[in-house]
């Protein structure tokens, strides 16, 4: 337990580290609510597709990438090279 103490008090030395995780939890709320809205769907495939898109769109937002541009670029890369996976954070780093 004592090995965890430095991480627990790290925020004392760095004012940029928040005391709570409220911001992170709020950011993830859209993903969770979006997926939860489809639990009662009659189509399992539709539910899976909706969950996938909610995850992709919210992940793009978290990485500060415009979701429409991210989905377009990821789709184009996958069409050009089947099996390619483009993460939002990769697209963000290529823009910088």
Secondary structure as UniProt FT lines:
FT   HELIX           2..4
FT   HELIX           5..8
FT   HELIX           10..12
FT   TURN            15..16
FT   HELIX           22..36
FT   TURN            37..40
FT   HELIX           44..62
FT   TURN            63..64
FT   HELIX           67..80
FT   TURN            82..83
FT   HELIX           88..95
//
